[in-house]
Amino acid sequence: MTTAQRSSDVSHVHALVLVFVGGAVGTGVREAFALSFPTSAGGFPTAILLINVVGAFVLGVLLETLSRRGPDEGRARRVRLLLGTGVLGGFTTYSAFAADAALLLQSVPAVAVLYVAATLVAGLLASIAGVAVGGALHRRIERGRGGA
């Protein structure tokens, strides 16, 4: 095994550790958040909807901010892996969304359709807003530095 291969292996292990640690943190935060918001009387899973929408917004801000700072390497890659893939990957939850939608579909189909539509539309709008906020933050920082 060459030195370059060993370095690459260490880099891959480091990336996995970042994602694992971030995912553990994000999952814990999600569970605490979900437990603090009870399901509404109609069975609408408000907590999971809010979690996924907030996650989409924050991911939009994060990825736009990182992409404007340059290539996905070094510190930027570590931040993306830890916060984007790890924390936000653990925080957001497609599996709970799908399970909630399936349960609602069996018991209250109209609420299931509303839940799925609200999650998809709000998530899309939140990610677009996050990208816009990330871009605005970048422009503001650049103006503060005297950049163009």
C-alpha positions as CSV (number, residue, x, y, z in Angstrom):
1,M,0.0,0.0,0.0
2,T,1.4,3.4,-1.0
3,T,1.5,6.5,1.2
4,A,-1.1,8.1,-1.0
5,Q,-3.4,5.1,-0.6
6,R,-3.0,5.1,3.2
7,S,-3.6,8.9,3.3
8,S,-6.8,8.4,1.2
9,D,-8.0,5.6,3.5
10,V,-7.4,7.8,6.6
11,S,-9.3,10.6,4.8
12,H,-12.2,8.3,4.1
13,V,-12.3,7.1,7.7
14,H,-12.2,10.7,8.9
15,A,-15.1,11.6,6.6
16,L,-17.1,8.6,8.0
17,V,-16.4,9.7,11.6
18,L,-17.6,13.2,10.8
19,V,-20.8,11.9,9.3
20,F,-21.4,9.5,12.1
21,V,-20.8,12.0,14.9
22,G,-22.9,14.6,13.1
23,G,-25.7,12.1,12.4
24,A,-25.8,11.1,16.1
25,V,-26.1,14.7,17.1
26,G,-28.8,15.5,14.5
27,T,-30.8,12.4,15.4
28,G,-30.7,13.4,19.1
29,V,-31.8,16.9,18.4
30,R,-34.6,15.6,16.1
31,E,-35.9,13.3,18.8
32,A,-35.9,16.0,21.4
33,F,-37.7,18.3,19.0
34,A,-40.2,15.7,18.0
35,L,-41.0,14.9,21.6
36,S,-41.6,18.5,22.4
37,F,-44.3,18.8,19.7
38,P,-47.3,16.5,20.2
39,T,-49.2,15.2,17.2
40,S,-52.3,17.4,16.5
41,A,-55.8,16.1,17.3
42,G,-56.4,15.3,13.6
43,G,-53.3,13.1,13.5
44,F,-51.3,15.6,11.6
45,P,-47.5,15.0,12.3
46,T,-46.6,18.6,12.9
47,A,-43.2,17.9,14.5
48,I,-41.9,15.8,11.5
49,L,-43.2,18.4,9.1
50,L,-41.4,21.2,10.9
51,I,-38.2,19.2,11.3
52,N,-38.0,18.5,7.6
53,V,-38.9,22.1,6.6
54,V,-36.3,23.6,9.0
55,G,-33.8,21.0,7.8
56,A,-34.4,21.9,4.2
57,F,-34.0,25.6,5.0
58,V,-30.8,25.2,7.0
59,L,-29.3,22.8,4.4
60,G,-30.0,25.4,1.7
61,V,-28.2,28.1,3.7
62,L,-25.3,25.8,4.5
63,L,-24.7,24.5,0.9
64,E,-25.1,27.9,-0.7
65,T,-22.7,29.4,1.8
66,L,-20.2,26.7,1.3
67,S,-20.5,26.7,-2.5
68,R,-19.8,30.4,-2.7
69,R,-16.6,30.0,-0.6
70,G,-14.9,27.8,-3.2
71,P,-14.3,24.1,-4.0
72,D,-15.6,21.3,-1.8
73,E,-12.3,20.4,-0.3
74,G,-10.4,20.8,3.0
75,R,-12.3,22.7,5.7
76,A,-15.4,23.2,3.5
77,R,-15.7,19.5,2.8
78,R,-15.4,18.7,6.5
79,V,-18.1,21.2,7.4
80,R,-20.4,19.9,4.7
81,L,-19.8,16.3,5.9
82,L,-20.3,17.1,9.6
83,L,-23.2,19.6,9.4
84,G,-24.8,18.8,6.0
85,T,-24.6,15.1,5.7
86,G,-24.3,14.3,9.4
87,V,-26.2,16.7,11.5
88,L,-28.9,17.7,9.0
89,G,-29.0,14.2,7.6
90,G,-29.7,12.9,11.1
91,F,-32.1,15.7,11.9
92,T,-34.3,15.4,8.9
93,T,-36.2,12.2,8.4
94,Y,-37.7,10.8,5.3
95,S,-38.4,7.5,7.0
96,A,-40.7,9.1,9.6
97,F,-42.3,11.2,6.9
98,A,-43.0,8.1,4.8
99,A,-44.3,6.1,7.8
100,D,-46.5,9.0,9.0
101,A,-47.9,9.4,5.5
102,A,-48.6,5.7,5.2
103,L,-50.4,5.5,8.6
104,L,-52.5,8.6,7.7
105,L,-53.3,7.2,4.3
106,Q,-54.8,4.1,6.0
107,S,-56.8,6.1,8.6
108,V,-57.4,9.6,7.2
109,P,-56.5,9.8,3.5
110,A,-57.4,13.5,3.0
111,V,-55.0,14.4,5.9
112,A,-52.3,12.1,4.3
113,V,-52.5,14.0,1.0
114,L,-52.4,17.3,2.8
115,Y,-49.4,16.2,4.9
116,V,-47.5,15.0,1.8
117,A,-48.3,18.1,-0.2
118,A,-47.5,20.4,2.7
119,T,-44.1,18.7,3.3
120,L,-43.1,18.7,-0.3
121,V,-44.1,22.3,-1.1
122,A,-42.9,23.7,2.2
123,G,-39.6,21.8,1.9
124,L,-39.0,23.1,-1.6
125,L,-39.8,26.7,-0.6
126,A,-37.7,26.4,2.5
127,S,-34.7,25.2,0.6
128,I,-35.1,27.9,-2.0
129,A,-35.3,30.5,0.8
130,G,-32.3,28.9,2.4
131,V,-30.3,29.3,-0.8
132,A,-31.4,32.9,-1.1
133,V,-30.4,33.6,2.6
134,G,-27.1,31.9,2.1
135,G,-26.4,34.1,-1.0
136,A,-27.5,37.2,0.8
137,L,-25.2,36.4,3.8
138,H,-22.3,35.8,1.4
139,R,-22.9,39.1,-0.4
140,R,-23.1,40.9,2.9
141,I,-19.9,39.4,4.2
142,E,-18.1,40.3,0.9
143,R,-19.3,43.9,1.2
144,G,-18.1,44.1,4.7
145,R,-14.6,42.9,3.5
146,G,-14.7,45.5,0.8
147,G,-15.2,43.0,-1.9
148,A,-17.3,43.3,-5.0
